[in-house]
């Protein structure tokens, strides 16, 4: 999703999150898979390895992802998901989302971190 302009990813992420807000308020379990995808994409952009299945450096991030994945798995399997479990998982992912927006490394890729200025 990376473009040549700084801020493009952040704009796209904010747009995707805004589209999810109403759905999260109405049916958090249904919107949770998309929110989880968004947060995992942002974590990957910030340099976290979310695919290995191993623990991340921050236990609270690992726990939030595990809870959200558990709820998403239950929804995908057609199981009953308690509303408060889905709301808790969504709330934790919201906090991760907000925190990642405040981290400059989320938006800096190799093309932005080099010593030479970007092409005009």
Secondary structure, 3 states (H helix, E strand, C coil): CCCCCCCHHHHHHHHHHHHHHHHHHHCHHHHHHHHHHHHHHHHHHCCCCCCCCCCCCCHHHHHHHHHHHHHHHHHHCCCCCCHHHHHHHHHHHHHHHHHHHCCHHHCCCCCCCCCCCCCC
